[in-house]
Amino acid sequence: MLDKSELKKVSKNDSEVSPDEIARFDKMAEAWWDPDGDYKAAIAFNEARVSHFIEKICDHYNRKSNTANCLRDISILDLGCGGGLVSEAMASRGAQVTGIDASELSIEVAKRHAAKSRLSITYEHTLARELIKRQQKFDVVINAEVIEHVPDQKGLVKQCSQLTKKDGLVILATLNRTITAYFIAIIGAEYIMRYLPIGTHSWGYFVSPLQLNSWASLAQLKLMQEIGMRFNPFSKKWSFTDSLKVNYVQTYRKL
């Protein structure tokens, strides 16, 4: 693992990640794992989306998703892993998981929780470009709810591709740049329901499925499937939908 002094403070000129975003998520990290805390809606959201991730990975590698170790020996990179919500879900199914994040505090939270859960996960306080320099590649790269927080979004998609083995999978999950998404994800989730802290999202960084697919195509990724997600405020549950107006997930194969 890199010593914290080796990963320098990100400057305002760095296009890969915003320092303001790092600071914001540092404050959020400690509460990510509290099922009764401020982010219980996010935890419920994660439970729904990881079930889809696992299903897509198993379909691609001819596994049965309902078996305990269905991801055994599959190497997965959780790029922008935060406190480890996705990483732990994958590791608990037998995957060899590496989680990286620009936030040192998030990585420390993830490491402590993985130890508590007795899961073997490689967490590292680093950026994607460092893994690319080492020529590391993975069977699956997951980039979930990260792209809407970085300035160089096209570059991030390219990095996901560079870190994926030929015929491997890249899973991208983000928010669509629609008026509907603005009202639901920002006005509703942040200002009215207070599911997330005010300022968590910036609508200007939301990305349309068409734009994301165009960047992916340039990065030698072929779209295999896309699906939307929606939240029921009454049941407090997430479900999948054909509508991509708000949250959506795209699954790609590396050519």
LINMO-V908119 format. One record per backbone hydrogen bond with DSSP energy under -0.5 kcal/mol. CO is the residue of the C=O (numbers start at 1). NH is the residue of the N-H. E is the energy in kcal/mol with one decimal. If there is no record, write none. Layout:
# LINMO-V908119
<<CO;NH;E> <CO;NH;E>>
This chain:
# LINMO-V908119
<<3;6;-2.0> <3;7;-0.9> <6;8;-1.1> <11;14;-1.6> <15;152;-2.0> <18;22;-1.8> <19;23;-2.2> <20;24;-1.9> <21;25;-2.2> <22;26;-1.8> <23;27;-1.3> <24;28;-1.0> <25;29;-1.7> <26;30;-0.5> <28;31;-1.2> <28;32;-0.6> <29;32;-1.4> <31;34;-1.5> <33;35;-0.8> <34;37;-1.6> <37;40;-1.3> <39;43;-2.1> <40;44;-2.0> <41;45;-2.1> <42;46;-2.4> <43;47;-2.0> <44;48;-1.5> <45;49;-2.3> <46;50;-2.7> <47;51;-0.9> <48;52;-1.0> <49;53;-2.3> <50;54;-2.7> <51;55;-1.8> <52;56;-2.4> <53;57;-2.4> <54;58;-2.6> <55;59;-2.3> <56;60;-2.0> <57;61;-2.0> <58;63;-3.2> <59;62;-0.9> <63;65;-0.7> <64;67;-1.6> <67;70;-1.3> <69;72;-1.8> <71;74;-2.1> <73;75;-0.6> <74;96;-2.4> <75;139;-0.7> <75;140;-2.0> <76;78;-0.6> <76;98;-2.7> <77;79;-0.9> <77;142;-3.2> <78;80;-0.7> <78;81;-0.7> <78;100;-1.9> <81;84;-2.3> <84;88;-2.6> <85;89;-1.1> <86;90;-2.1> <87;91;-2.7> <88;92;-2.4> <90;93;-1.2> <90;95;-1.8> <91;94;-2.0> <93;71;-2.3> <94;73;-1.2> <95;97;-1.0> <96;76;-2.5> <97;122;-2.5> <98;78;-3.1> <99;124;-2.5> <100;80;-2.2> <100;81;-2.3> <101;126;-0.5> <102;104;-0.7> <103;107;-1.7> <104;108;-2.1> <105;109;-2.5> <106;110;-2.5> <107;111;-2.6> <108;112;-2.2> <109;113;-2.2> <110;114;-2.4> <111;115;-2.0> <112;116;-1.9> <113;117;-2.1> <114;118;-0.5> <114;119;-2.7> <115;118;-0.8> <119;121;-0.9> <121;123;-0.9> <122;99;-2.9> <124;101;-1.4> <124;126;-1.5> <127;130;-1.2> <127;131;-1.0> <128;132;-2.0> <129;133;-1.8> <130;134;-1.3> <131;136;-2.3> <132;135;-1.3> <138;165;-2.9> <139;169;-2.3> <140;77;-2.7> <141;171;-2.7> <142;79;-2.4> <143;145;-0.6> <143;173;-2.3> <146;149;-2.4> <147;150;-1.1> <149;18;-0.7> <151;153;-1.3> <152;156;-1.6> <153;157;-2.0> <154;158;-1.8> <155;159;-2.1> <156;160;-2.2> <157;161;-1.8> <158;162;-2.4> <159;163;-1.6> <161;164;-1.7> <163;138;-2.4> <165;168;-2.4> <168;254;-2.6> <169;141;-2.4> <170;172;-0.6> <170;252;-3.0> <171;143;-3.0> <172;250;-3.2> <173;145;-2.9> <173;146;-0.6> <174;248;-2.1> <175;207;-2.1> <176;178;-1.7> <178;182;-1.9> <179;183;-2.3> <180;184;-2.5> <181;185;-2.7> <181;186;-0.6> <182;186;-1.3> <182;187;-2.0> <183;188;-2.8> <184;189;-2.0> <186;190;-1.5> <186;191;-1.4> <187;191;-0.5> <187;192;-1.7> <188;193;-3.4> <188;194;-0.5> <189;195;-2.2> <189;196;-1.6> <197;200;-1.8> <202;205;-2.1> <203;206;-1.4> <208;212;-2.5> <209;213;-2.4> <210;214;-1.8> <211;215;-2.0> <212;216;-2.3> <213;217;-2.5> <214;218;-1.6> <215;219;-1.0> <216;221;-2.0> <217;220;-1.5> <220;255;-2.6> <221;223;-0.5> <222;253;-2.4> <225;251;-3.0> <227;249;-3.0> <228;241;-2.2> <229;247;-0.8> <230;239;-2.2> <231;233;-0.8> <232;236;-2.2> <232;237;-0.8> <237;232;-2.7> <239;230;-2.6> <241;228;-2.8> <245;181;-0.5> <246;176;-3.0> <247;229;-2.2> <248;174;-2.1> <249;227;-2.2> <250;172;-2.8> <251;224;-3.4> <251;225;-1.4> <252;170;-2.2> <253;222;-2.7> <253;255;-0.5> <254;167;-2.5>>
